[in-house]
Amino acid sequence: MSNLNKTIPDKTLDVKNLLCPLPIYRTDAALLDLKKGQTLEIKSTDPAIINDLPAYCSINGHKILNINKDGRTIICLIEKGE
């Protein structure tokens, strides 16, 4: 079941003020606590996450649900895959 319509993520990860590769490392670790289909919201100020996160998700079978920018903060929502 997809959580696309959920407004509240299952878990939120704040990686603001961390630079590549730390946001992706922390995302990978945070996903260990989630089950397939659950959602993770990532809040980052590293502009590289816009390219790094889709690549990470593609390689690892996760799904990008949304990427938005709010000032300096980039807010990403992903659904855990296999």
Contacts in CASP RR format, 6 or more apart in sequence:
PFRMAT RR
TARGET T0000
AUTHOR 0000-0000-0000
METHOD contacts of the structure
MODEL  1
MSNLNKTIPDKTLDVKNLLCPLPIYRTDAALLDLKKGQTLEIKSTDPAII
NDLPAYCSINGHKILNINKDGRTIICLIEKGE
1 37 0 8 1.000
2 37 0 8 1.000
2 79 0 8 1.000
3 9 0 8 1.000
3 10 0 8 1.000
3 37 0 8 1.000
3 38 0 8 1.000
3 39 0 8 1.000
3 65 0 8 1.000
3 79 0 8 1.000
4 65 0 8 1.000
4 79 0 8 1.000
6 39 0 8 1.000
9 39 0 8 1.000
9 40 0 8 1.000
9 41 0 8 1.000
9 77 0 8 1.000
10 34 0 8 1.000
10 38 0 8 1.000
10 39 0 8 1.000
10 40 0 8 1.000
11 30 0 8 1.000
11 33 0 8 1.000
11 34 0 8 1.000
11 38 0 8 1.000
11 39 0 8 1.000
11 40 0 8 1.000
11 41 0 8 1.000
12 40 0 8 1.000
12 41 0 8 1.000
12 42 0 8 1.000
12 43 0 8 1.000
13 26 0 8 1.000
13 27 0 8 1.000
13 30 0 8 1.000
13 40 0 8 1.000
13 41 0 8 1.000
13 42 0 8 1.000
13 43 0 8 1.000
14 43 0 8 1.000
15 22 0 8 1.000
15 23 0 8 1.000
15 26 0 8 1.000
15 27 0 8 1.000
15 42 0 8 1.000
15 43 0 8 1.000
15 44 0 8 1.000
15 46 0 8 1.000
16 43 0 8 1.000
16 44 0 8 1.000
16 45 0 8 1.000
16 73 0 8 1.000
17 45 0 8 1.000
18 26 0 8 1.000
18 44 0 8 1.000
18 45 0 8 1.000
18 46 0 8 1.000
19 46 0 8 1.000
19 48 0 8 1.000
20 46 0 8 1.000
20 48 0 8 1.000
20 49 0 8 1.000
20 52 0 8 1.000
21 52 0 8 1.000
23 42 0 8 1.000
23 44 0 8 1.000
23 46 0 8 1.000
23 48 0 8 1.000
23 49 0 8 1.000
23 52 0 8 1.000
23 53 0 8 1.000
24 49 0 8 1.000
24 52 0 8 1.000
24 53 0 8 1.000
24 56 0 8 1.000
27 40 0 8 1.000
27 42 0 8 1.000
27 53 0 8 1.000
27 56 0 8 1.000
27 78 0 8 1.000
28 56 0 8 1.000
28 60 0 8 1.000
30 40 0 8 1.000
30 42 0 8 1.000
31 40 0 8 1.000
31 62 0 8 1.000
31 80 0 8 1.000
34 40 0 8 1.000
34 80 0 8 1.000
35 80 0 8 1.000
36 80 0 8 1.000
36 81 0 8 1.000
36 82 0 8 1.000
37 79 0 8 1.000
37 80 0 8 1.000
37 81 0 8 1.000
38 79 0 8 1.000
38 80 0 8 1.000
39 65 0 8 1.000
39 77 0 8 1.000
39 78 0 8 1.000
39 79 0 8 1.000
39 80 0 8 1.000
40 77 0 8 1.000
40 78 0 8 1.000
40 80 0 8 1.000
41 75 0 8 1.000
41 76 0 8 1.000
41 77 0 8 1.000
42 49 0 8 1.000
42 53 0 8 1.000
42 75 0 8 1.000
42 76 0 8 1.000
42 77 0 8 1.000
42 78 0 8 1.000
43 73 0 8 1.000
43 74 0 8 1.000
43 75 0 8 1.000
44 73 0 8 1.000
44 74 0 8 1.000
44 76 0 8 1.000
45 72 0 8 1.000
45 73 0 8 1.000
45 74 0 8 1.000
46 74 0 8 1.000
47 74 0 8 1.000
49 74 0 8 1.000
49 76 0 8 1.000
50 67 0 8 1.000
50 74 0 8 1.000
53 64 0 8 1.000
53 67 0 8 1.000
53 76 0 8 1.000
53 78 0 8 1.000
54 64 0 8 1.000
56 62 0 8 1.000
57 63 0 8 1.000
57 64 0 8 1.000
57 78 0 8 1.000
60 81 0 8 1.000
61 81 0 8 1.000
61 82 0 8 1.000
62 78 0 8 1.000
62 79 0 8 1.000
62 80 0 8 1.000
62 81 0 8 1.000
63 78 0 8 1.000
63 79 0 8 1.000
63 81 0 8 1.000
64 76 0 8 1.000
64 77 0 8 1.000
64 78 0 8 1.000
65 77 0 8 1.000
65 78 0 8 1.000
65 79 0 8 1.000
66 75 0 8 1.000
66 76 0 8 1.000
66 77 0 8 1.000
67 74 0 8 1.000
67 75 0 8 1.000
67 76 0 8 1.000
67 77 0 8 1.000
68 74 0 8 1.000
68 75 0 8 1.000
68 76 0 8 1.000
69 75 0 8 1.000
END
